[in-house]
Amino acid sequence: DLRLDRRPAVVVAVHGARQFDGTPAAIELLPAVVRQVNGRIPILFDSGIRSGLDILRALALGADFVLLGRPFIFGVAALGKYGGDHTVEILTTELKNAMIQLGCETLEEIKA
């Protein structure tokens, strides 16, 4: 049972999965959290996001925000100070392409 009183948001993440491979993936847990929160507070999703399609999946399953770090680390490691901007371009293009394939023109349509 989530204790939502006095909480500004809830973050769905399974960072311990690196040490314990029996942990369910965070994306598998997201729908249950969405049902329990029931729109009362924002849901931030953070775990395993590597592509625009991953962003779309998390939004489609009910996340309000998607957090990611590793793609930016990879981008900066590969391209230095330009890597962060390039990572944004790649993720945006991937997300737009996935939305087009689904027939979605806006992010709101993903969550519908």
Helices and strands as residue ranges (DSSP letters): E 10-12, G 15-18, H 26-37, E 43-45, H 52-60, E 65-66, H 70-79, G 80-82, H 83-102, H 107-111
